Amino acid sequence: MTNVVLLGAGKIGRMIARFLADTGDYHVLLADVDANALSRSKHQNIETTTVDASNAVSLAGVMRGRSIVISAMSFKLNPLVAEVAHELGLSYFDLTEDVETTRRVRAIATKAKPGRIFMPQCGLAPGFVSILTNHAAKWFDKLDTVHMRVGALPQFPTNALKYNLTWSTDGLINEYCNPCEAIHNGRRIELLPLEGLEHFDLDGVGYEAFNTSGGLGTFCETLDGRVRELNYKTVRYPGHRDLAAFLVNDLRLSERRDLLKDMLEQAVPITYQDVVIVFCTVTGWRKGRFVQKSEAKKIYQQTIDGEVWSAIQVTTAAAMCAVVDLHVAGRLPTSGFVRQEDVDYREFLANRFGRHYDAPSLTRFSRDVSATETNDADPTE
């Protein structure tokens, strides 16, 4: 049995703990500063304890003797977790979307012990969307554009924002306030968050998308010099961006993020009735033809043993657990820094956790469009 310490017993942490413990192959030590949060996770393969994740000694106390540490906490705490993981010889995984945090984890990974890996950004976006898009991009002889669109939305929007909180408020604010990496005309650049507004329809429903930070993960580096245009945008219902821009830019709450967080958490309710949308489109040349290929998925909440788990809980936790599982099975690079693009898409979907991305709880669309007909196999099959 693999011994894992999981830091963070919030919405996503509880789902990760449940997925791993249910297999019988993992014993999970779930640690959080909040004893009440820990009390919600009861399972024969889940042990719980309190921890002060801002304190290296406290972290070492719960991590010592384990082989893997997973951080499902705020990105602000992850660099210290990674440092302690290195000192104690654990492999490290996190869910961060924060660019600077990933840079710091990557620097620590250069000192990794043999057989130990450091793999940040193991969620939905960044995370699964990079695995999917990278797989599609490999089919092309030469790339032109790569567009990645992801959103976690309420199924039944009722407020002016047409939005409910589904995951980390800190992460949401980070995405809306920090610069966004992209490639434009073959050059790596930074774009402003909440700009680049576009609209599209999927399955008869209208959506908007706009620039947000962090969703590309390491993809800018991976495709640097190989693509004319690469960008990532968050999907919302029409009208959301304008109100978010009013809060972040006009009221300058990007400069008072604690206040913005308090406002959102006091006024915008959490929902477990959500839908996750993943929509990527790649264009380029294949055997002399200019071709476009797109993949879109809609994933809904699930009921497991009578408890409702939101789509964002399921998709984020499934992505994390799948890469941990692949690491344990020896299917990932064995040492140092590991990117999401290092994960084989077919192996991911065949994994017992990755299968949630092809489960009955989703609607799957596949589109192939080219200037002329082609009989080439779809890369996402």
Backbone hydrogen bonds, N-H to C=O, Kabsch-Sander energy under -0.5 kcal/mol:
donor,donor_aa,acceptor,acceptor_aa,energy
2,T,25,D,-2.7
4,V,2,T,-0.6
4,V,27,H,-2.7
5,V,68,I,-2.6
6,L,4,V,-0.6
6,L,29,L,-2.6
7,L,5,V,-0.6
7,L,70,I,-3.1
8,G,6,L,-0.7
8,G,31,A,-3.2
14,R,10,G,-2.5
15,M,11,K,-0.9
16,I,12,I,-2.4
17,A,13,G,-2.6
18,R,14,R,-2.2
19,F,15,M,-2.6
20,L,16,I,-2.5
21,A,17,A,-2.6
22,D,18,R,-2.3
23,T,19,F,-0.7
23,T,20,L,-0.9
24,G,20,L,-0.5
24,G,21,A,-1.1
26,Y,20,L,-0.6
27,H,2,T,-2.5
28,V,26,Y,-0.6
28,V,45,N,-2.9
29,L,4,V,-3.0
29,L,27,H,-0.5
30,L,28,V,-0.8
30,L,47,E,-3.5
31,A,6,L,-2.8
31,A,29,L,-0.6
32,D,49,T,-1.5
35,A,33,V,-0.7
38,L,34,D,-1.6
39,S,35,A,-1.5
40,R,37,A,-1.2
41,S,38,L,-1.8
42,K,40,R,-0.7
43,H,41,S,-0.5
43,H,46,I,-0.5
46,I,43,H,-1.8
47,E,28,V,-3.2
47,E,45,N,-0.5
49,T,30,L,-2.0
51,V,32,D,-0.9
53,A,51,V,-0.8
55,N,52,D,-2.0
59,L,55,N,-2.4
60,A,56,A,-2.6
61,G,57,V,-1.7
62,V,58,S,-1.1
62,V,59,L,-0.7
63,M,59,L,-2.0
64,R,60,A,-2.1
66,R,63,M,-2.0
67,S,3,N,-1.8
68,I,3,N,-1.2
69,V,91,S,-2.7
70,I,5,V,-2.5
71,S,93,F,-2.7
72,A,7,L,-3.3
72,A,70,I,-0.6
77,L,74,S,-1.8
78,N,75,F,-1.0
81,V,77,L,-1.5
82,A,78,N,-2.8
83,E,79,P,-2.1
84,V,80,L,-2.4
85,A,81,V,-2.5
86,H,82,A,-2.2
87,E,83,E,-2.3
88,L,84,V,-2.2
89,G,85,A,-1.0
90,L,85,A,-2.7
91,S,67,S,-2.4
92,Y,117,I,-2.9
93,F,69,V,-2.0
94,D,119,M,-1.4
95,L,71,S,-0.8
102,T,98,D,-1.8
103,R,99,V,-1.9
104,R,100,E,-2.0
105,V,101,T,-2.4
106,R,102,T,-2.5
107,A,103,R,-1.8
108,I,104,R,-1.7
109,A,105,V,-2.0
110,T,106,R,-0.9
110,T,107,A,-0.6
111,K,108,I,-1.8
112,A,109,A,-1.8
116,R,113,K,-2.1
118,F,336,G,-2.5
119,M,92,Y,-3.1
122,C,94,D,-3.0
123,G,121,Q,-0.6
123,G,126,P,-1.4
128,F,123,G,-2.3
129,V,124,L,-2.4
130,S,127,G,-1.1
131,I,127,G,-1.5
132,L,128,F,-2.7
133,T,129,V,-2.4
134,N,130,S,-2.5
135,H,131,I,-1.6
136,A,132,L,-2.0
137,A,133,T,-2.5
138,K,134,N,-1.5
139,W,136,A,-1.2
140,F,137,A,-1.3
141,D,285,W,-2.2
142,K,285,W,-1.7
143,L,226,R,-0.6
144,D,283,T,-2.8
145,T,283,T,-1.1
146,V,229,E,-2.5
147,H,281,T,-2.8
148,M,231,N,-2.2
149,R,279,F,-2.4
150,V,233,K,-1.7
151,G,277,I,-2.1
153,L,151,G,-0.5
153,L,275,V,-2.8
155,Q,273,Q,-2.7
156,F,273,Q,-0.5
162,K,159,N,-1.2
165,L,269,P,-1.6
172,L,168,S,-2.0
173,I,169,T,-2.5
174,N,170,D,-2.3
175,E,171,G,-2.2
176,Y,172,L,-1.8
177,C,173,I,-1.3
177,C,174,N,-0.5
178,N,174,N,-2.1
180,C,191,L,-2.8
182,A,189,I,-1.9
183,I,230,L,-2.5
184,H,187,R,-2.7
185,N,228,R,-0.5
186,G,228,R,-2.4
187,R,184,H,-1.9
189,I,182,A,-2.7
191,L,180,C,-3.3
194,L,211,N,-3.1
195,E,192,L,-1.2
198,E,209,A,-2.1
200,F,207,Y,-2.1
202,L,205,V,-2.3
205,V,202,L,-1.5
207,Y,200,F,-2.9
208,E,236,R,-3.2
209,A,198,E,-2.2
210,F,234,T,-1.5
211,N,195,E,-3.2
212,T,232,Y,-0.8
213,S,175,E,-1.8
217,G,214,G,-1.4
219,F,216,L,-2.3
222,T,218,T,-2.1
223,L,219,F,-2.5
224,D,220,C,-0.6
224,D,221,E,-0.7
226,R,223,L,-2.5
227,V,223,L,-0.8
228,R,144,D,-1.5
229,E,144,D,-1.9
230,L,183,I,-2.3
231,N,146,V,-1.8
233,K,148,M,-2.4
234,T,210,F,-2.5
235,V,150,V,-2.2
236,R,208,E,-2.7
240,H,237,Y,-1.8
243,L,239,G,-1.2
244,A,240,H,-2.5
245,A,241,R,-2.8
246,F,242,D,-1.7
247,L,243,L,-2.0
248,V,244,A,-2.9
249,N,245,A,-2.6
250,D,245,A,-1.4
251,L,246,F,-2.3
253,L,247,L,-1.8
254,S,248,V,-1.5
255,E,252,R,-1.5
256,R,253,L,-0.9
260,L,256,R,-2.1
261,K,257,R,-2.6
262,D,258,D,-2.2
263,M,259,L,-2.5
264,L,260,L,-2.5
265,E,261,K,-2.6
266,Q,262,D,-1.8
267,A,263,M,-1.6
268,V,264,L,-2.8
271,T,165,L,-1.5
274,D,272,Y,-1.1
275,V,153,L,-2.8
276,V,299,I,-3.0
277,I,151,G,-3.1
278,V,297,K,-2.4
279,F,149,R,-3.1
280,C,295,E,-2.5
281,T,147,H,-2.5
282,V,293,K,-2.9
283,T,145,T,-2.5
284,G,291,V,-2.2
285,W,142,K,-3.0
286,R,289,R,-2.6
289,R,286,R,-1.6
291,V,284,G,-3.3
291,V,289,R,-0.7
292,Q,369,V,-2.8
293,K,282,V,-2.8
294,S,367,R,-2.4
295,E,280,C,-2.4
296,A,365,F,-2.0
297,K,278,V,-2.6
298,K,363,T,-2.7
299,I,276,V,-2.6
300,Y,361,S,-2.7
301,Q,274,D,-0.8
302,Q,309,W,-2.6
304,I,302,Q,-0.6
304,I,307,E,-2.7
305,D,303,T,-0.5
307,E,304,I,-1.9
309,W,302,Q,-3.5
314,V,310,S,-2.4
315,T,311,A,-2.8
316,T,312,I,-1.9
317,A,313,Q,-2.3
318,A,314,V,-2.5
319,A,315,T,-1.9
320,M,316,T,-2.0
321,C,317,A,-3.1
322,A,318,A,-2.2
323,V,319,A,-1.7
324,V,320,M,-2.1
325,D,321,C,-2.6
326,L,322,A,-2.4
327,H,323,V,-2.1
328,V,324,V,-2.5
329,A,325,D,-1.9
330,G,327,H,-1.6
331,R,326,L,-3.3
336,G,116,R,-1.8
338,V,118,F,-2.2
342,D,339,R,-1.3
343,V,340,Q,-1.9
348,F,344,D,-2.4
349,L,345,Y,-2.5
350,A,346,R,-1.8
351,N,347,E,-0.9
351,N,348,F,-0.8
355,R,351,N,-1.8
356,H,353,F,-1.9
357,Y,354,G,-2.1
358,D,355,R,-2.0
359,A,356,H,-0.8
362,L,359,A,-1.3
363,T,298,K,-3.0
364,R,362,L,-0.5
365,F,296,A,-2.8
367,R,294,S,-1.7
369,V,292,Q,-2.2
371,A,290,F,-1.2
381,E,378,D,-1.4
